Amino acid sequence: MPAILAKYGAKVLTRGGRYQTLEGPERFNRFVVIEFPTFEQGVACFNSEKYKEAAAFRRKNKAGENELVMIEREKARRGNASR
């Protein structure tokens, strides 16, 4: 998986580690946060043949359920930061 992520310029910000669910259902107990240079590169990584192969292997071997959410970083706003 690291080679797939590297191809798209990804940077793993955190993998596992301490967390606390403050609200809502606690469905998952391990989190990974990955940053891509652009939203489009993140989507392209997920849609790549190499990622699809890795995901199929994970699913076939019941190596865990996951929820993948792609979020675009909000650009810095000028003026009032509280908006």
ZADO-1210 file (C-alpha; in nm, 4 decimals, padded with zeros to 6 digits):
<atoms>
<atom x="00.0000" y="00.0000" z="00.0000" code="MET" pos="1"/>
<atom x="00.2803" y="00.2537" z="00.0703" code="PRO" pos="2"/>
<atom x="00.3928" y="00.2371" z="-00.2959" code="ALA" pos="3"/>
<atom x="00.0384" y="00.3034" z="-00.4169" code="ILE" pos="4"/>
<atom x="00.0052" y="00.6058" z="-00.1893" code="LEU" pos="5"/>
<atom x="00.3507" y="00.7368" z="-00.2815" code="ALA" pos="6"/>
<atom x="00.2612" y="00.7318" z="-00.6516" code="LYS" pos="7"/>
<atom x="-00.0131" y="00.9860" z="-00.5776" code="TYR" pos="8"/>
<atom x="00.1961" y="01.2027" z="-00.3447" code="GLY" pos="9"/>
<atom x="00.0122" y="01.0913" z="-00.0316" code="ALA" pos="10"/>
<atom x="00.1351" y="01.1535" z="00.3202" code="LYS" pos="11"/>
<atom x="00.0059" y="00.9432" z="00.6117" code="VAL" pos="12"/>
<atom x="-00.0692" y="01.1888" z="00.8919" code="LEU" pos="13"/>
<atom x="-00.1762" y="00.9310" z="01.1487" code="THR" pos="14"/>
<atom x="-00.2360" y="00.5573" z="01.1598" code="ARG" pos="15"/>
<atom x="-00.4068" y="00.4122" z="01.4639" code="GLY" pos="16"/>
<atom x="-00.3257" y="00.5803" z="01.7893" code="GLY" pos="17"/>
<atom x="-00.5265" y="00.7192" z="02.0728" code="ARG" pos="18"/>
<atom x="-00.8753" y="00.8529" z="02.0022" code="TYR" pos="19"/>
<atom x="-01.2040" y="00.9207" z="02.1754" code="GLN" pos="20"/>
<atom x="-01.5486" y="00.9200" z="02.0168" code="THR" pos="21"/>
<atom x="-01.7285" y="01.2207" z="02.1609" code="LEU" pos="22"/>
<atom x="-02.0577" y="01.1906" z="01.9777" code="GLU" pos="23"/>
<atom x="-02.2320" y="00.9450" z="01.7482" code="GLY" pos="24"/>
<atom x="-02.2003" y="00.5698" z="01.7053" code="PRO" pos="25"/>
<atom x="-01.8648" y="00.4094" z="01.7671" code="GLU" pos="26"/>
<atom x="-01.8472" y="00.1879" z="01.4637" code="ARG" pos="27"/>
<atom x="-01.4727" y="00.1822" z="01.4010" code="PHE" pos="28"/>
<atom x="-01.1811" y="00.1503" z="01.6415" code="ASN" pos="29"/>
<atom x="-00.8863" y="00.2356" z="01.4186" code="ARG" pos="30"/>
<atom x="-00.8371" y="00.5405" z="01.2032" code="PHE" pos="31"/>
<atom x="-00.5941" y="00.6396" z="00.9303" code="VAL" pos="32"/>
<atom x="-00.5701" y="00.9957" z="00.8000" code="VAL" pos="33"/>
<atom x="-00.3949" y="01.0433" z="00.4672" code="ILE" pos="34"/>
<atom x="-00.3255" y="01.3766" z="00.2991" code="GLU" pos="35"/>
<atom x="-00.2987" y="01.4066" z="-00.0788" code="PHE" pos="36"/>
<atom x="-00.1622" y="01.7097" z="-00.2633" code="PRO" pos="37"/>
<atom x="-00.5047" y="01.7600" z="-00.4247" code="THR" pos="38"/>
<atom x="-00.8548" y="01.6223" z="-00.3892" code="PHE" pos="39"/>
<atom x="-00.8293" y="01.4878" z="-00.7442" code="GLU" pos="40"/>
<atom x="-00.5106" y="01.2932" z="-00.6668" code="GLN" pos="41"/>
<atom x="-00.6833" y="01.1294" z="-00.3704" code="GLY" pos="42"/>
<atom x="-00.9773" y="01.0234" z="-00.5840" code="VAL" pos="43"/>
<atom x="-00.7417" y="00.9030" z="-00.8589" code="ALA" pos="44"/>
<atom x="-00.5533" y="00.6912" z="-00.6050" code="CYS" pos="45"/>
<atom x="-00.8764" y="00.5271" z="-00.4891" code="PHE" pos="46"/>
<atom x="-00.9809" y="00.4632" z="-00.8506" code="ASN" pos="47"/>
<atom x="-00.6414" y="00.3242" z="-00.9553" code="SER" pos="48"/>
<atom x="-00.6086" y="-00.0398" z="-01.0565" code="GLU" pos="49"/>
<atom x="-00.3422" y="-00.0985" z="-00.7897" code="LYS" pos="50"/>
<atom x="-00.5675" y="00.0318" z="-00.5111" code="TYR" pos="51"/>
<atom x="-00.8628" y="-00.1675" z="-00.6445" code="LYS" pos="52"/>
<atom x="-00.6462" y="-00.4839" z="-00.6369" code="GLU" pos="53"/>
<atom x="-00.5365" y="-00.4153" z="-00.2784" code="ALA" pos="54"/>
<atom x="-00.8947" y="-00.3414" z="-00.1692" code="ALA" pos="55"/>
<atom x="-01.0233" y="-00.6590" z="-00.3368" code="ALA" pos="56"/>
<atom x="-00.7579" y="-00.8618" z="-00.1518" code="PHE" pos="57"/>
<atom x="-00.8599" y="-00.6996" z="00.1796" code="ARG" pos="58"/>
<atom x="-01.2289" y="-00.7689" z="00.1195" code="ARG" pos="59"/>
<atom x="-01.1736" y="-01.1248" z="-00.0021" code="LYS" pos="60"/>
<atom x="-00.9708" y="-01.2088" z="00.3072" code="ASN" pos="61"/>
<atom x="-01.2093" y="-01.0275" z="00.5419" code="LYS" pos="62"/>
<atom x="-00.9202" y="-00.8144" z="00.6642" code="ALA" pos="63"/>
<atom x="-01.1521" y="-00.5527" z="00.8048" code="GLY" pos="64"/>
<atom x="-01.4303" y="-00.3220" z="00.7107" code="GLU" pos="65"/>
<atom x="-01.3521" y="00.0373" z="00.6326" code="ASN" pos="66"/>
<atom x="-01.5168" y="00.3648" z="00.5524" code="GLU" pos="67"/>
<atom x="-01.3268" y="00.5867" z="00.3137" code="LEU" pos="68"/>
<atom x="-01.4141" y="00.9558" z="00.3030" code="VAL" pos="69"/>
<atom x="-01.2382" y="01.2066" z="00.0801" code="MET" pos="70"/>
<atom x="-01.2489" y="01.5634" z="00.2120" code="ILE" pos="71"/>
<atom x="-01.1132" y="01.8665" z="00.0332" code="GLU" pos="72"/>
<atom x="-00.9189" y="02.1058" z="00.2530" code="ARG" pos="73"/>
<atom x="-01.0908" y="02.4393" z="00.2820" code="GLU" pos="74"/>
<atom x="-00.8828" y="02.7224" z="00.1472" code="LYS" pos="75"/>
<atom x="-00.7819" y="02.9884" z="00.3998" code="ALA" pos="76"/>
<atom x="-01.0356" y="03.2650" z="00.4268" code="ARG" pos="77"/>
<atom x="-00.9514" y="03.6297" z="00.4389" code="ARG" pos="78"/>
<atom x="-01.1019" y="03.8464" z="00.7084" code="GLY" pos="79"/>
<atom x="-01.3032" y="03.7048" z="00.9989" code="ASN" pos="80"/>
<atom x="-01.1732" y="03.3569" z="01.0881" code="ALA" pos="81"/>
<atom x="-01.4882" y="03.2744" z="01.2870" code="SER" pos="82"/>
<atom x="-01.7127" y="03.2523" z="00.9788" code="ARG" pos="83"/>
</atoms>
